[in-house]
Amino acid sequence: MSRVARTKSSQLDDVSKLIIEQLQLDGRRSYSEIGKAVGLSEAAVRQRVQKLTESGVMQVVAVTDPMQLGFYRQAMVGVRCGGDTREISEALAEMPEVDYVVMTAGSFDILVEVVCENDDDLIALLNSKIRTLPGVTSTETFVYLKVAKQVYNWGTR
């Protein structure tokens, strides 16, 4: 289901938004604690969280800091294509170093965020995997020097 279709079919009420906000603050918060904060029972919160996750509105995950895990090189790669961007996007998404793929309109057909251990690994990824994909005509790499902001709390206000 497309994001637009999913958004229209899953309009969230204020209580569901409050539950999401509670989990965005701390994904390990208990249903009991969330219930106290939003005015519902533990069971009611559990049911709502299950509906929100099953419908694809949200997922509860552990967010890691790549630098602290030994991945010292992150970059955004702009990809220009001469072939079917859907097929190329799928191939890029299969690569373990890739954590984000989006098809775009503009000077790039696809944007790909990559996480590598070091510059040598980034060079190998670009030259041996990304640039060799059938249909990829060119790439431009934007190496991250510092991530100034990254949030996961949008969508509830």
Number of C-alpha atoms within 10 A of each C-alpha: 8 7 10 9 9 13 13 10 11 13 10 14 9 12 16 18 15 19 21 25 19 21 20 16 11 11 15 12 12 14 21 15 15 21 20 12 13 16 13 17 14 15 12 14 23 17 11 15 21 14 14 18 12 11 13 14 16 14 15 13 8 7 8 8 8 14 13 8 9 11 15 15 19 24 17 18 21 20 24 20 18 12 12 12 19 13 12 21 19 11 14 20 16 10 13 10 19 19 13 14 17 15 15 13 8 8 9 16 20 23 20 21 18 22 20 22 16 13 13 11 15 20 12 12 18 17 12 11 13 20 16 13 14 14 15 19 13 14 17 13 16 12 15 12 10 7 7 6 5 6 6 9 13 9 8 13 8
